[in-house]
């Protein structure tokens, strides 16, 4: 593995330059030369330091994870600055429970730190950490990562990922729910979300059974709470210092929503309206009870019969068309029930998370999906099937924002990089209109707003759009932005230069559009395997 850095990142504070020890096997000293357009970062190996580091590392493995306290410094511009985080690969921890490619990770973290990135985000998968059986947790690979992140002076956002990885946009690996959970699902298929045709979705446990002891004597809510408690206890000395945010997963892709647009097996394709997910026996029983409570028993026998199929358009259906039944008395009843079940699910999980983490110094966040297609249609069909009761006549995001505000949870939203003019005309998209609505809703609810990009983008236009949406010119500005995602492509030529420009601009409150050519010219990072090839010492250092 080799790390080559040719960088002209002139905003690195020379007073803060310090030696960093490489995490994996070898110690390295990182020194920043005086600022010049073609300055180089040099990494020098030291066999003596490596021996000492290996001994020290073995000693640390015998001890409980512990992080020293971190000093906090006042900054007059802190309110304007928008910290940037970078999502780590989905398979950062392997199915075998080990840290994936630790040497490459170490080099990448060093590069991100040099660019001024605040920290990184990692999924802590339920399917990995509680894989071996109920209440049998394995946090060791995540402990290794936390130590590595701390060593580089970075911060960590942790996602409590109670969903399956695989089957959605951007999923590059497969991490199912824990085997013992899948065993229970095989016995009782109604534990997962189900559509009108009976198709089961194993991404996430149905919220219909939240309070039922269906997981070997525990309810799903108890299982999520026990998981978070165990994580808290294992990493209590890192919380608030290195681990600064816990994002609480509440549905597929970690988002508070129903799995209404599953891509697996070609079930759904953009820009289909999706389907309601309320046909497992627990959701059907809840719907029947809600209908009976208002004296409309006939409304509780099923979801809407005319809501169409996954890949249809609003006007193809009786329910979602312009003057459809979505706006009738029945439609309003159903949509209020469907969306309120989702809100209640989020409310209960976040109440539990707040009780566990409130004294630890970490922030809590919840992720909401950026469903921007058919946003211009009156019914907002794709949002409705996902559980967001947002129409021409009803604000679906204000109730979510208020629920999050109740628990002091950050509203994390996607599609911050998208522009309306980039979207296909037939899809009736308006990501900019959607983001504006969410910014206004979070401002009204007095809840913090953080953002992500929905799709992998490396171009200057996408970064410029994030800079624009990050400001508080209308509605809430962003308190943080998390970039999706760290991979080889990010570190290539212009992609890396754009990233460096972006981080610098966000550090100035989104007002600066780009660095001068003298500051950004020649940024280049290459991480790859070296097979017996030697290069000039001034250009590279091998990590062996």
N, C-alpha and C positions, 0 to 999 in steps of 0.2 A: 504494500500500500504506500502510495506516495502523495505528498501534499505539496502543491506548487501554488504559491500566492504571489501574484504581481499586482500590486494595488497602489492606488494613489488616494486612499481614503484620508483626506487631510483633516477630517474632523475628529480623529482619535486624539484624545487629550494626552499629551506627552507626559504630563505630571502623574497620570494614572497608569502609565506603562509599568507592567510588573511581570515577574516570572510566573509561568503557569506550568504545572506538571501534567504531562500527558497521562490519561487515565489507564491506557492499556499497555502494560509491560515496560514502556520506555518513558523516561522523563524527558521533557523538552523545555527549552528556554525560548520564549517568544519575545523578540525585541523589535520595536518599531524604529526605523531609521528616521532621520530628520525629514521633514515634509518636503517631498519633491514629487513631480508628476509621475515618476517611475520608481518610487520607493518600493523596497521589497521587505517582506516579512521573512526572517530567517529562523529556521528551526534547527537547533544543534543538539545532537544526541550526546548523552553522557553515560557511559557504562557504569561509572561509580554511582551516579544518581539513580540509575535504573535499579541497581542492586538494592540500594537503600529503599527505593519506592516499593519494590516487590515485597520486602520484609515488612514495611509499614502497612502495605495493603493486606497482607495475611493477618496482621494483628487487628486491623480494622474489621475484618470479616468475622472475628470472634466477638466483637462488641455490638451492642445495639446501635441502630442508626441514630446518630446525634448530629445536630447542626448547631454551631455557635450562633449567638445573637448577632444580628446585623444592625449596624448603626444607620440611622435615618438622618438625612441632611436636608435642611430647608432649601427650597428653590423658588425664587420669586416667579418663575415662569412655569411652575408645575401645572397650573390650571390650563395652560395653553398647549402643553405638550401632549401628544397622543402616542403612547408607547406601542411598539409593534412587536408582536410575537409571531413565531413560525410553527405551524403544525409539523410534528414529526411523522415519519411514515407509519402507516396503519400496522405494519408488522414489526414495529420497533422491538417488541417482545415476541419471541417465537412460540410456536405451539408446544415446544418442549420446555418452555418456561425460562429461557435464557435471553440475555440481551443480544439483539441481532447486530452483527458487524460492529462491535464496540470501537475498533480502531477508526473506522470510517466515521462513526458517530462522533468520536472525540475530535477528529479533524474538522468536521462540519460545524460543530459547536464553536470551535475556535474561530472559524471564519465568520459565523453569524455574530459573535461577540465583537469582532473587529469592525463589522459593519454598523455597529451601534444598536443592534436588535436587543430588545428588553429581555426576551426569554423565549421559551418554546412551550408547545402544548402536546400532551400525550394522552392517548386513550388507555385507560386502565380497564381492560376487558374482563367482564364477568366470566366469560367463557374460558379465560386463562387463569384468573386469580382464584376462582372457586371451582376449578375443574375437577378436583379429586374427590369431591363429595360435599354435602351440606356442612357449612361452617369450617371447612378445611381450606384455609387460605394460604396462598403462596405469593408473597410480595417481593421476593428476593431480587428478581430482575429489575423491578421498579426501584428498589432501594439502590441498586447499582447505578441506575440512570440518574436518580436524584443526586447522588454523590458526584457524578460526573458534571451535571448541570451546575451544581454549587461550585465545583472547582474552577469552572470557567466564569464565575461571577454572573451567571444568568439566573433568571427566575423561571418558575414552572407553573403552567396551568394544567390541571389534571381533570380529565373527563371521567366521571363514573359511568362507564359504558355498559348499560344493562341490555344492549341490543346485539343482534348478530351483525358481523361484518361480512358483506358479500350480498350482491343483488341490487345495489343502488349505484347512482352516478359516482364515479371516482373510486369505487371499491376495487382494490387491486389484489386482495387476498381473501381468504375465507376463514372466519373465526365464528363457529356456531355458538349457541348458548351452551352452558355446561351440560355434559353428558347425562348427569342425573336429572336435570330439568327436561331434556329431550326425552328421557325415559318416561317421565310423568306425562308429557305431551302425547307420546305414543299411546298411552293408556286412556287419555282424555283429550282428544283433539280440540275440544272447545276451549282449551286454555289459551289458544292463540286467535288472533283476529281472523274473521271469516267474511267473505263477500257474499252477494246475493246468490251466486251460482254454487256456493259451498266450497270455494277455493280457500284453503288454509294458508296463512302466512306465518312462518316460523321466526320472523325477525325479532319479535318482542311479545311478551306475555300480554294478553288482552286485559285492558283496564277493567273489564266487566267482572273479573274475579279478584280484584285488588284486595278485598277483605275476606276472601275465602281461603281456608287452610289447605290449599291444593298442592303445595310443594313440600311433600313429606312432612306434613303437620304444621308448616308455617305458611302464612299468607305472603303473596308477592311483596306487599308493603313491608312486612317484617323482614323478608329476605334482603330487600334493598337497604333497609335500616341497619341490619346486622353487618352487611358488607361495608357500609360507610363507617360504622363504629370500629370495625377491625382496621380499616385503613387509617382512621384517625389515631388509633392507639399505636399502630406501627410507626407512623410518621409524625407523631405529636411534636417532636423537637424540631421539625422542619417547617411546620405549618406557620404561616405568617412571615417567614424569613425567606426560605427558598421556594416553597410551595405557596403561592400567593393567591391562587384562585382554584375553586372546585366548581367545575361545571357539572350539574346534576342531570344525567340522562333521564328522559321522561317518555321516550318513544323510539321509533325507528330512526336510524342515523343520529340518535341521541337527542332528537328534536321533539318538542311537545306537539305531537300530531298523530293522526291515524296513518297507517301504511296504505294510503289511497292510490299511490302511483308506483307500484313495484315494477322494477325493470327486469327482474329475473325471469328467464324463459320467455322474454318478449311479451310479457303480460301487458305492460303499458309502454307507450311511446309518446314522447313530446310531440305536440302539445295536447294530448288527450285530457279529458275532464276528470278521469279517475272514477272510482266507485266508493260508495259508502261501505264501511267496515263494521257492521253492527249485527252480524248474523250468527255469532256464537251463542250458545244457550244462555250465557250470563247477560250479555247485552240485550238479547231478546226479552228476557225476563224483566230487565230494568225498563225497557221501552213499554212493555205491557202494563207494568205497575204505574208508570207515569201517565199513560193514557187513561187508565181506569181512575186515577186520582182526580182527573178533571171531567169525568163523566163521558169520555169519548173512547170507550173500550175498543171500538173498531179501528181506531188509529194505532193501536198497539200490537196488531197482528204481524206487522212487517215494516220494513223501511219503504220509501217511495217506490212504487211499481214502475214508474215512468222516468227513472233517472238515467237510463241509458247504460252504455258499456264504457270500459276504460278509455278507448281511443276515439270516442265520439266527440262532437262539438256541442256546445250548449243548445244551439238551434235544432239539433237532431233529436232533442228530447222534449217530452212534455213538461218535465219538471223544471229544467234550467233555461228554457227558451225565454225570450224577452218578457212575455206576459205569462210565464209558466206558473206552476203551482208552488214554486219556491216562495212566492209572495202571498199565498193564500193562508187562511187560518190554519189549515193542516200543515202546510209547509213551514210556517213560523213555529208551530208546536214542535215539529220534528227537529228542525235545525237548532232550536233552543235546547232541546233535550240532548242532542248529539254533541253540541259544543260545550254545554255545561258539564257533561260527563268528563270531557277532556280537561276542563278547568279544574274540576274537583280532583281529578287524578294528580295534576300538577301541584295543586294546593297541599295535598296530603304528603306527597314525597318531599316537597320543599319544607314543610313544617318539620318533618323528621330530620332533614339535612340541617336546618337551622339549629335545632336542638343539639345536634351532634357537634357542629363546627363553630357555633356563635362565639365561643370564648377563645378560639384558637388564633384569631387575627387574620384568617383568610377571608376573601370575598367569595360569595356564591353567585353563580350565574345559571341561566336557563336559556336554551337555544330554541328559537322559533324559525320555522322554514320560510324562505322567501319565494312564495308561489306566485309568480308574476304573470303567468300565462292566463288568458281570458280575464285579466284584471279590468279591461275596458268594457267587458260585457256587464249588463245590469246585475246578473245573478252571481258573478265571480265564481263560477261553477267549480273550478279546480281547488279553490280555497275552501269551499263548503264541504266537499268530500273529505278533505284533510282535517276538518273539524274547526275551521275558523269561520264563524258566522259573520262574514264580511260581505255586504252587498251594497248596491247603490243607496239603500236606505238604512243600513245598519253598520256601525263601526265594530268590526270584529277584533281589533287589536287593543282597544282601550280596556276592555275587561281583562285581557291577558296581562297588560301592563300594570293594572291595578292589583291583580293577584300577585305578580312578582314584587311589586312595591310593598305589599303587606309583609312579605318575608325579607325585605331588603335585598332582593336578588337582582342582579344585573340582567337586563333584557339583551340577549345576544342575537343579532339578526344577520342574515346572509344577503347575497346578491348586491353588495355595496359597489361592485366594480362595473355593473351593467348599465348600459344606456338604452333608451327606448329605440333609437334609430338602428341599433345593431340587431334587433329581433325581427323575425319573419312577420310580415304584415298580417297573414291569415291567423296568427296565434293570438291576436288582440292583447299583446304584452304591454306592460308598463312597469318595469322594475323601478324607474325613477319615481313614478307616482306612488308605488307601494312603499318605497323607502321614505318618501316625504310623509306619507300617512303614519308610518311607524314612528318617525321622529316627532311628529306632533302628539301622538298618543303617549309616548314616553315622557314628553314634556308635561303634558296635562297630569299624568299619574305621578310625576316627580320620581321617576326611576331612572337609573343610569342606563345608557345605551352603549353597547359595544358591537363591533361589526366583523364580518368575515367576507371573503370572496366566495361565490358559489362554485365557480369553475376555475380550473387552472389557467391562469393568465400570466404572461411575462412581459407584455407590451406596455409602452409608456402611456397609451390611452387609458388602459384599465387602471393603472396607478393614479393617473390624473383624476379619474372619476371618483376613486376612493378618497383622494385628497379633498375633492369638492364636497362629497357627502359627509366627510368627517367634521366639517365646520358647523357651527351653531347658528348660521345665518337665518335658518328657518327650522324651528323645532330644536330638539336636542342635538348637540354635537356628540362625537364619539369619545368615550373615556379610554378605549383601547381598540386595537385592530389586530386580528390574528390572520396571518397569511396562509392560504392553502396552496401548496404544501411543500416541504423540503424534499427535494430529489436531485438527481444529477443535473437535470435541465436547468434548475434554478441557478446553478453555479457556472453556467456557460456564458462567456463573452458578454454580449449586450444584455442578456437576462440579468446577470449579476450586477452590471452597471446600473440598470433600471431599479433594481432592488435597493442598492446603496443610495441612489438619488431619493427614492421614495422614503426610506427610513429617515434620512436627513430632513426631508420636507415635513414629515409627520412630527418630528421632534421640535419643529418650529410652528406647530399648530395647524399644519396643512396650508400655510400661506405661501411657502416657497415651492415653486414648480419643478425646478431641477437645479443640480449643481452646475457650476461653470465647467467648461471643457477641461480646464487645467486640473480641477478636482476629480473629475470622473473618468478622464481618458485612461484607457489601459487597464481598468479593473478586470482581473481575470483569476478564476479559481479552477484548479483541476485536481480532482481526487480520483486516483485509479491505481491499478496494479502495476508493479514494476517487476519485470522478469529479467533480471540480470543486466539491466541497462543502467549505466551510470551517466549522470548529467552534472553540469557545473554546480558546485556547492552553493553558489550565490543564488541559484534558481530553484533549488529543491532540497528536501530532506526526506529520507525514507523512514517510515514507521514500520519496524519489523517485529 
